[in-house]
Amino acid sequence: MLKLFSITLLTVAFAIAAFAAKRFPLAAASIVPAAKGSVEIGHDRNGNTEIKLTVEHLANPTSLSPSQANYVVWLQDKTSGPENRGELRVNGKLEGIFQTVTPRNRKNFDLFVTGENDGTAKSPSGLEVLRTTVSR
């Protein structure tokens, strides 16, 4: 009985470790030196990749030079162009959270944030402010 309990406990511990979120720090560009942030990668119940980006001390995009209207989050695989995943909104405390889900086959990619005048831009044209490489 104790052996069965031990095996069950190890199996549960392994499952938790396998599906636990992994955190990747964001590197800030020199135009936003106080900015800090991280990207947390997990999985939903369907096996898709959940992405949660959290930032603090990120200046309002209108404070950039040249001024921008939005921050846009981009994902880029090694074999494809950048994909606009949506707008990162920064509150009055210079904090922001952005969440998205991608297909399960996306394991290694770059995530970066740019200032853009158009939140629906098809390709990045503004200043890059944050970046990380996700590798699982």
N, CA, C and O atoms as a DFTB+ gen file, in Angstrom:
544 C
 N C O
     1  1       0.827      -1.197       0.000
     2  2       0.000       0.000       0.000
     3  2       0.868       1.257       0.000
     4  3       0.584       2.209      -0.727
     5  1       1.923       1.262       0.812
     6  2       2.824       2.406       0.877
     7  2       3.528       2.605      -0.459
     8  3       3.747       3.736      -0.892
     9  1       3.880       1.496      -1.110
    10  2       4.547       1.584      -2.410
    11  2       3.610       2.215      -3.448
    12  3       4.043       3.062      -4.230
    13  1       2.355       1.819      -3.462
    14  2       1.373       2.383      -4.384
    15  2       1.184       3.876      -4.111
    16  3       1.110       4.674      -5.046
    17  1       1.106       4.250      -2.846
    18  2       0.972       5.662      -2.475
    19  2       2.173       6.456      -2.961
    20  3       2.014       7.553      -3.495
    21  1       3.378       5.913      -2.783
    22  2       4.602       6.594      -3.219
    23  2       4.628       6.781      -4.724
    24  3       5.012       7.847      -5.207
    25  1       4.227       5.769      -5.469
    26  2       4.199       5.861      -6.930
    27  2       3.176       6.904      -7.366
    28  3       3.443       7.700      -8.266
    29  1       2.014       6.901      -6.734
    30  2       0.980       7.872      -7.069
    31  2       1.458       9.290      -6.774
    32  3       1.247      10.197      -7.579
    33  1       2.096       9.483      -5.633
    34  2       2.604      10.792      -5.248
    35  2       3.667      11.274      -6.228
    36  3       3.662      12.444      -6.610
    37  1       4.575      10.399      -6.639
    38  2       5.605      10.764      -7.615
    39  2       4.989      11.107      -8.967
    40  3       5.433      12.043      -9.632
    41  1       3.985      10.367      -9.368
    42  2       3.310      10.638     -10.636
    43  2       2.652      12.015     -10.615
    44  3       2.769      12.774     -11.578
    45  1       1.973      12.335      -9.539
    46  2       1.326      13.642      -9.408
    47  2       2.376      14.748      -9.390
    48  3       2.197      15.774     -10.046
    49  1       3.454      14.560      -8.660
    50  2       4.521      15.563      -8.605
    51  2       5.132      15.790      -9.987
    52  3       5.402      16.928     -10.373
    53  1       5.348      14.703     -10.727
    54  2       5.896      14.823     -12.070
    55  2       4.930      15.567     -12.984
    56  3       5.357      16.410     -13.773
    57  1       3.644      15.272     -12.893
    58  2       2.641      15.937     -13.738
    59  2       2.594      17.432     -13.436
    60  3       2.496      18.252     -14.349
    61  1       2.663      17.778     -12.170
    62  2       2.665      19.196     -11.795
    63  2       3.902      19.877     -12.342
    64  3       3.807      20.981     -12.878
    65  1       5.053      19.253     -12.222
    66  2       6.297      19.840     -12.733
    67  2       6.264      19.967     -14.246
    68  3       6.749      20.956     -14.796
    69  1       5.701      18.984     -14.920
    70  2       5.657      19.001     -16.384
    71  2       4.749      20.104     -16.903
    72  3       5.025      20.687     -17.952
    73  1       3.668      20.400     -16.186
    74  2       2.723      21.398     -16.660
    75  2       2.854      22.732     -15.942
    76  3       2.066      23.645     -16.187
    77  1       3.830      22.855     -15.067
    78  2       4.039      24.110     -14.362
    79  2       4.507      25.170     -15.351
    80  3       5.211      24.878     -16.318
    81  1       4.105      26.391     -15.088
    82  2       4.491      27.495     -15.967
    83  2       5.985      27.755     -15.867
    84  3       6.594      27.608     -14.807
    85  1       6.556      28.143     -16.996
    86  2       7.961      28.535     -17.040
    87  2       8.001      30.033     -17.260
    88  3       7.182      30.587     -17.993
    89  1       8.962      30.684     -16.619
    90  2       9.069      32.141     -16.684
    91  2      10.329      32.535     -17.443
    92  3      11.402      31.963     -17.251
    93  1      10.164      33.542     -18.321
    94  2      11.267      34.073     -19.111
    95  2      11.330      35.581     -18.890
    96  3      10.319      36.262     -19.063
    97  1      12.489      36.122     -18.513
    98  2      12.591      37.569     -18.286
    99  2      12.582      38.326     -19.607
   100  3      13.065      37.835     -20.627
   101  1      12.026      39.527     -19.567
   102  2      12.028      40.410     -20.728
   103  2      13.219      41.358     -20.629
   104  3      13.484      41.918     -19.565
   105  1      13.927      41.535     -21.727
   106  2      15.028      42.506     -21.785
   107  2      14.459      43.832     -22.275
   108  3      13.762      43.878     -23.288
   109  1      14.756      44.902     -21.559
   110  2      14.251      46.231     -21.908
   111  2      15.253      46.960     -22.797
   112  3      16.464      46.853     -22.608
   113  1      14.727      47.703     -23.767
   114  2      15.560      48.530     -24.633
   115  2      16.011      49.782     -23.870
   116  3      15.425      50.137     -22.848
   117  1      17.037      50.431     -24.366
   118  2      17.583      51.612     -23.692
   119  2      16.598      52.775     -23.653
   120  3      16.756      53.681     -22.834
   121  1      15.589      52.772     -24.515
   122  2      14.610      53.867     -24.508
   123  2      13.597      53.741     -23.374
   124  3      12.861      54.686     -23.089
   125  1      13.559      52.567     -22.722
   126  2      12.697      52.346     -21.552
   127  2      13.525      51.649     -20.463
   128  3      13.218      50.519     -20.085
   129  1      14.567      52.314     -19.959
   130  2      15.513      51.641     -19.069
   131  2      14.929      51.139     -17.756
   132  3      15.461      50.192     -17.177
   133  1      13.863      51.739     -17.277
   134  2      13.275      51.313     -16.002
   135  2      12.320      50.135     -16.156
   136  3      11.921      49.529     -15.162
   137  1      11.950      49.808     -17.387
   138  2      10.960      48.757     -17.622
   139  2      11.483      47.399     -17.188
   140  3      12.648      47.064     -17.405
   141  1      10.603      46.625     -16.571
   142  2      10.894      45.251     -16.167
   143  2       9.690      44.412     -16.526
   144  3       8.561      44.898     -16.586
   145  1       9.954      43.148     -16.760
   146  2       8.828      42.285     -17.041
   147  2       9.247      40.853     -17.250
   148  3      10.432      40.522     -17.265
   149  1       8.240      40.006     -17.411
   150  2       8.499      38.596     -17.657
   151  2       7.350      38.007     -18.456
   152  3       6.256      38.566     -18.531
   153  1       7.640      36.863     -19.047
   154  2       6.644      36.109     -19.794
   155  2       6.535      34.749     -19.122
   156  3       7.535      34.063     -18.916
   157  1       5.321      34.373     -18.787
   158  2       5.060      33.084     -18.155
   159  2       4.370      32.186     -19.178
   160  3       3.360      32.563     -19.772
   161  1       4.929      30.995     -19.372
   162  2       4.419      30.056     -20.366
   163  2       3.835      28.844     -19.647
   164  3       4.492      28.237     -18.801
   165  1       2.612      28.506     -19.987
   166  2       1.951      27.329     -19.416
   167  2       1.147      26.626     -20.492
   168  3       1.321      26.888     -21.682
   169  1       0.267      25.732     -20.068
   170  2      -0.568      24.975     -20.998
   171  2      -2.006      24.991     -20.506
   172  3      -2.263      24.947     -19.303
   173  1      -2.944      25.055     -21.452
   174  2      -4.343      24.924     -21.069
   175  2      -4.735      23.451     -21.123
   176  3      -3.903      22.598     -21.432
   177  1      -5.973      23.153     -20.830
   178  2      -6.408      21.755     -20.749
   179  2      -6.372      21.055     -22.106
   180  3      -6.410      19.826     -22.164
   181  1      -6.301      21.819     -23.199
   182  2      -6.229      21.235     -24.543
   183  2      -4.792      21.084     -25.032
   184  3      -4.563      20.621     -26.149
   185  1      -3.826      21.472     -24.204
   186  2      -2.431      21.357     -24.593
   187  2      -1.905      22.568     -25.340
   188  3      -0.744      22.580     -25.751
   189  1      -2.741      23.595     -25.527
   190  2      -2.275      24.818     -26.181
   191  2      -1.353      25.590     -25.245
   192  3      -1.387      25.398     -24.029
   193  1      -0.542      26.450     -25.810
   194  2       0.404      27.234     -25.028
   195  2      -0.260      28.520     -24.543
   196  3      -0.745      29.318     -25.345
   197  1      -0.277      28.712     -23.231
   198  2      -0.790      29.943     -22.637
   199  2       0.381      30.878     -22.381
   200  3       1.420      30.459     -21.871
   201  1       0.210      32.139     -22.736
   202  2       1.255      33.143     -22.567
   203  2       0.706      34.275     -21.721
   204  3      -0.352      34.831     -22.017
   205  1       1.431      34.612     -20.667
   206  2       1.052      35.748     -19.820
   207  2       2.264      36.664     -19.705
   208  3       3.290      36.283     -19.142
   209  1       2.138      37.855     -20.234
   210  2       3.198      38.854     -20.197
   211  2       2.845      39.870     -19.110
   212  3       1.733      40.397     -19.090
   213  1       3.774      40.142     -18.222
   214  2       3.566      41.105     -17.144
   215  2       4.696      42.128     -17.176
   216  3       5.869      41.760     -17.233
   217  1       4.344      43.410     -17.140
   218  2       5.363      44.467     -17.151
   219  2       5.098      45.467     -16.036
   220  3       3.972      45.621     -15.564
   221  1       6.158      46.137     -15.634
   222  2       6.045      47.246     -14.694
   223  2       7.091      48.290     -15.065
   224  3       8.100      47.981     -15.698
   225  1       6.835      49.511     -14.665
   226  2       7.718      50.649     -14.956
   227  2       7.890      50.873     -16.465
   228  3       8.926      51.370     -16.907
   229  1       6.871      50.505     -17.247
   230  2       6.919      50.711     -18.695
   231  2       6.215      52.024     -19.015
   232  3       5.013      52.170     -18.792
   233  1       6.982      52.975     -19.540
   234  2       6.445      54.299     -19.853
   235  2       5.264      54.196     -20.810
   236  3       5.193      53.278     -21.627
   237  1       4.356      55.126     -20.703
   238  2       3.233      55.206     -21.621
   239  2       3.779      55.347     -23.039
   240  3       4.761      56.063     -23.234
   241  1       3.181      54.691     -24.040
   242  2       3.721      54.764     -25.401
   243  2       3.767      56.189     -25.962
   244  3       4.565      56.478     -26.853
   245  1       2.924      57.066     -25.451
   246  2       2.971      58.452     -25.916
   247  2       4.212      59.175     -25.412
   248  3       4.545      60.252     -25.907
   249  1       4.905      58.591     -24.426
   250  2       6.143      59.178     -23.894
   251  2       7.370      58.791     -24.710
   252  3       8.446      59.357     -24.514
   253  1       7.222      57.835     -25.622
   254  2       8.351      57.427     -26.457
   255  2       8.701      58.548     -27.433
   256  3       7.889      59.434     -27.701
   257  1       9.908      58.491     -27.951
   258  2      10.332      59.463     -28.958
   259  2      10.790      58.706     -30.196
   260  3      11.850      58.081     -30.162
   261  1      10.034      58.738     -31.283
   262  2       8.788      59.486     -31.471
   263  2       7.621      58.840     -30.726
   264  3       7.612      57.640     -30.451
   265  1       6.653      59.671     -30.416
   266  2       5.474      59.240     -29.674
   267  2       4.704      58.174     -30.450
   268  3       4.583      58.245     -31.673
   269  1       4.186      57.183     -29.720
   270  2       3.395      56.106     -30.313
   271  2       2.054      56.026     -29.586
   272  3       1.924      56.497     -28.456
   273  1       1.066      55.431     -30.235
   274  2      -0.272      55.349     -29.645
   275  2      -0.490      54.076     -28.831
   276  3      -1.298      54.070     -27.902
   277  1       0.230      52.981     -29.173
   278  2      -0.027      51.673     -28.568
   279  2       1.268      50.903     -28.378
   280  3       2.290      51.192     -29.002
   281  1       1.193      49.910     -27.494
   282  2       2.209      48.863     -27.454
   283  2       1.576      47.621     -28.057
   284  3       0.452      47.260     -27.710
   285  1       2.301      46.964     -28.966
   286  2       1.808      45.759     -29.610
   287  2       2.729      44.596     -29.263
   288  3       3.953      44.729     -29.289
   289  1       2.125      43.451     -28.935
   290  2       2.861      42.228     -28.613
   291  2       2.963      41.388     -29.881
   292  3       1.966      41.140     -30.559
   293  1       4.185      40.953     -30.191
   294  2       4.456      40.155     -31.395
   295  2       5.063      38.812     -31.002
   296  3       5.852      38.726     -30.061
   297  1       4.685      37.767     -31.735
   298  2       5.319      36.455     -31.623
   299  2       5.934      36.143     -32.971
   300  3       5.340      36.409     -34.015
   301  1       7.141      35.570     -32.940
   302  2       7.798      35.208     -34.193
   303  2       8.543      33.895     -34.039
   304  3       9.441      33.766     -33.206
   305  1       8.153      32.912     -34.861
   306  2       8.881      31.649     -34.945
   307  2      10.100      31.868     -35.820
   308  3      10.193      32.858     -36.547
   309  1      11.030      30.933     -35.740
   310  2      12.245      31.029     -36.557
   311  2      11.942      30.955     -38.054
   312  3      12.705      31.471     -38.871
   313  1      10.832      30.315     -38.409
   314  2      10.533      30.076     -39.825
   315  2       9.444      30.984     -40.385
   316  3       9.045      30.816     -41.537
   317  1       8.951      31.944     -39.597
   318  2       7.867      32.792     -40.090
   319  2       8.071      34.237     -39.658
   320  3       8.916      34.543     -38.816
   321  1       7.285      35.107     -40.250
   322  2       7.342      36.520     -39.898
   323  2       6.636      36.793     -38.586
   324  3       5.972      35.912     -38.040
   325  1       6.776      38.011     -38.073
   326  2       6.126      38.372     -36.811
   327  2       4.604      38.366     -36.931
   328  3       4.041      38.702     -37.973
   329  1       3.955      37.974     -35.836
   330  2       2.495      37.888     -35.778
   331  2       1.987      38.802     -34.660
   332  3       2.369      38.641     -33.501
   333  1       1.141      39.743     -35.004
   334  2       0.544      40.661     -34.035
   335  2      -0.440      39.880     -33.177
   336  3      -1.417      39.333     -33.687
   337  1      -0.179      39.828     -31.851
   338  2      -1.056      39.090     -30.944
   339  2      -1.983      40.018     -30.162
   340  3      -2.860      39.553     -29.433
   341  1      -1.789      41.329     -30.312
   342  2      -2.696      42.250     -29.644
   343  2      -1.970      43.373     -28.934
   344  3      -0.745      43.487     -28.978
   345  1      -2.760      44.188     -28.288
   346  2      -2.249      45.388     -27.644
   347  2      -1.979      45.163     -26.152
   348  3      -2.804      44.601     -25.432
   349  1      -0.824      45.608     -25.719
   350  2      -0.464      45.618     -24.299
   351  2      -0.834      46.988     -23.751
   352  3      -0.271      48.003     -24.161
   353  1      -1.767      47.011     -22.836
   354  2      -2.199      48.285     -22.238
   355  2      -1.451      48.512     -20.920
   356  3      -1.306      47.604     -20.102
   357  1      -0.987      49.736     -20.742
   358  2      -0.255      50.125     -19.540
   359  2      -1.141      51.078     -18.745
   360  3      -1.679      52.044     -19.287
   361  1      -1.285      50.788     -17.438
   362  2      -2.146      51.626     -16.603
   363  2      -1.383      52.837     -16.064
   364  3      -0.217      53.046     -16.398
   365  1      -2.045      53.620     -15.239
   366  2      -1.451      54.821     -14.659
   367  2      -0.274      54.539     -13.742
   368  3       0.527      55.435     -13.474
   369  1      -0.154      53.303     -13.253
   370  2       0.976      52.906     -12.416
   371  2       2.112      52.325     -13.264
   372  3       3.076      51.776     -12.731
   373  1       1.985      52.455     -14.606
   374  2       2.985      51.966     -15.564
   375  2       3.130      50.446     -15.517
   376  3       4.219      49.906     -15.713
   377  1       2.009      49.765     -15.253
   378  2       1.972      48.307     -15.206
   379  2       1.033      47.792     -16.289
   380  3       0.089      48.473     -16.689
   381  1       1.305      46.595     -16.749
   382  2       0.429      46.008     -17.742
   383  2       0.493      44.498     -17.718
   384  3       1.507      43.911     -17.341
   385  1      -0.605      43.873     -18.124
   386  2      -0.681      42.413     -18.241
   387  2      -1.341      42.107     -19.587
   388  3      -2.343      42.718     -19.961
   389  1      -0.759      41.154     -20.296
   390  2      -1.297      40.724     -21.586
   391  2      -1.318      39.201     -21.590
   392  3      -0.340      38.561     -21.205
   393  1      -2.437      38.621     -22.027
   394  2      -2.553      37.166     -22.080
   395  2      -3.041      36.737     -23.453
   396  3      -3.872      37.404     -24.070
   397  1      -2.512      35.609     -23.922
   398  2      -2.945      35.035     -25.191
   399  2      -2.689      33.535     -25.165
   400  3      -1.987      33.033     -24.287
   401  1      -3.257      32.829     -26.121
   402  2      -3.076      31.383     -26.253
   403  2      -2.652      31.099     -27.682
   404  3      -3.185      31.688     -28.623
   405  1      -1.686      30.190     -27.845
   406  2      -1.224      29.800     -29.173
   407  2      -1.340      28.285     -29.314
   408  3      -1.453      27.576     -28.313
   409  1      -1.314      27.785     -30.548
   410  2      -1.398      26.336     -30.751
   411  2      -0.256      25.593     -30.066
   412  3       0.822      26.144     -29.844
   413  1      -0.515      24.343     -29.741
   414  2       0.445      23.530     -28.983
   415  2       1.761      23.306     -29.702
   416  3       2.764      23.017     -29.050
   417  1       1.795      23.428     -31.020
   418  2       3.032      23.161     -31.739
   419  2       4.038      24.306     -31.651
   420  3       5.156      24.180     -32.150
   421  1       3.665      25.399     -31.037
   422  2       4.575      26.540     -30.899
   423  2       5.374      26.360     -29.611
   424  3       4.852      26.572     -28.517
   425  1       6.638      25.970     -29.744
   426  2       7.474      25.703     -28.575
   427  2       8.632      26.674     -28.440
   428  3       9.019      27.026     -27.325
   429  1       9.190      27.112     -29.558
   430  2      10.335      28.012     -29.548
   431  2       9.991      29.238     -30.388
   432  3       9.698      29.128     -31.579
   433  1      10.031      30.402     -29.752
   434  2       9.674      31.621     -30.471
   435  2      10.225      32.839     -29.734
   436  3      10.586      32.769     -28.560
   437  1      10.276      33.936     -30.445
   438  2      10.606      35.219     -29.849
   439  2       9.312      35.948     -29.551
   440  3       8.362      35.889     -30.332
   441  1       9.276      36.630     -28.431
   442  2       8.169      37.504     -28.081
   443  2       8.769      38.884     -27.904
   444  3       9.743      39.049     -27.170
   445  1       8.196      39.879     -28.571
   446  2       8.700      41.233     -28.395
   447  2       7.556      42.230     -28.441
   448  3       6.470      41.939     -28.941
   449  1       7.826      43.410     -27.908
   450  2       6.824      44.469     -27.801
   451  2       7.371      45.700     -28.499
   452  3       8.516      46.097     -28.285
   453  1       6.536      46.299     -29.338
   454  2       6.927      47.534     -30.020
   455  2       5.897      48.616     -29.755
   456  3       4.737      48.330     -29.457
   457  1       6.331      49.852     -29.865
   458  2       5.409      50.974     -29.870
   459  2       4.903      51.149     -31.289
   460  3       5.699      51.175     -32.228
   461  1       3.606      51.268     -31.461
   462  2       3.009      51.391     -32.799
   463  2       1.908      52.451     -32.769
   464  3       1.247      52.645     -31.749
   465  1       1.723      53.119     -33.878
   466  2       0.599      54.049     -33.998
   467  2      -0.693      53.314     -34.328
   468  3      -1.783      53.826     -34.075
   469  1      -0.575      52.119     -34.893
   470  2      -1.740      51.317     -35.251
   471  2      -1.676      49.994     -34.490
   472  3      -0.784      49.182     -34.738
   473  1      -2.608      49.772     -33.573
   474  2      -2.630      48.549     -32.784
   475  2      -2.906      47.299     -33.587
   476  3      -2.690      46.190     -33.099
   477  1      -3.387      47.460     -34.825
   478  2      -3.669      46.307     -35.678
   479  2      -2.629      46.157     -36.783
   480  3      -2.896      45.513     -37.797
   481  1      -1.458      46.737     -36.603
   482  2      -0.394      46.674     -37.617
   483  2      -0.114      45.231     -38.020
   484  3      -0.153      44.327     -37.186
   485  1       0.164      45.024     -39.283
   486  2       0.454      43.676     -39.805
   487  2       1.925      43.312     -39.647
   488  3       2.281      42.133     -39.664
   489  1       2.774      44.312     -39.495
   490  2       4.199      44.058     -39.255
   491  2       4.731      45.175     -38.364
   492  3       4.226      46.297     -38.405
   493  1       5.750      44.873     -37.559
   494  2       6.273      45.888     -36.644
   495  2       6.970      47.012     -37.411
   496  3       7.767      46.765     -38.316
   497  1       6.655      48.241     -37.031
   498  2       7.305      49.386     -37.660
   499  2       7.842      50.354     -36.622
   500  3       8.637      51.239     -36.940
   501  1       7.405      50.186     -35.382
   502  2       7.811      51.108     -34.327
   503  2       9.011      50.607     -33.550
   504  3       9.611      49.584     -33.882
   505  1       9.342      51.343     -32.520
   506  2      10.489      51.034     -31.681
   507  2      10.232      49.784     -30.840
   508  3       9.171      49.645     -30.232
   509  1      11.203      48.883     -30.809
   510  2      11.105      47.707     -29.945
   511  2      11.494      48.117     -28.533
   512  3      12.527      48.753     -28.323
   513  1      10.653      47.746     -27.560
   514  2      10.920      48.147     -26.178
   515  2      11.238      46.977     -25.266
   516  3      11.964      47.147     -24.286
   517  1      10.710      45.784     -25.563
   518  2      10.938      44.602     -24.731
   519  2      11.086      43.371     -25.630
   520  3      10.502      43.304     -26.711
   521  1      11.892      42.380     -25.153
   522  2      12.078      41.151     -25.945
   523  2      12.513      40.004     -25.049
   524  3      13.209      40.192     -24.052
   525  1      12.076      38.797     -25.440
   526  2      12.576      37.571     -24.839
   527  2      12.495      36.458     -25.881
   528  3      11.757      36.548     -26.863
   529  1      13.265      35.420     -25.640
   530  2      13.208      34.209     -26.460
   531  2      12.681      33.077     -25.593
   532  3      13.224      32.791     -24.526
   533  1      11.621      32.440     -26.061
   534  2      11.022      31.312     -25.358
   535  2      11.515      30.045     -26.008
   536  3      11.398      29.865     -27.220
   537  1      12.065      29.170     -25.194
   538  2      12.582      27.897     -25.696
   539  2      12.196      26.814     -24.695
   540  3      12.619      26.849     -23.539
   541  1      11.378      25.836     -25.150
   542  2      10.928      24.776     -24.261
   543  2      11.275      23.428     -24.830
   544  3      10.973      22.404     -24.217
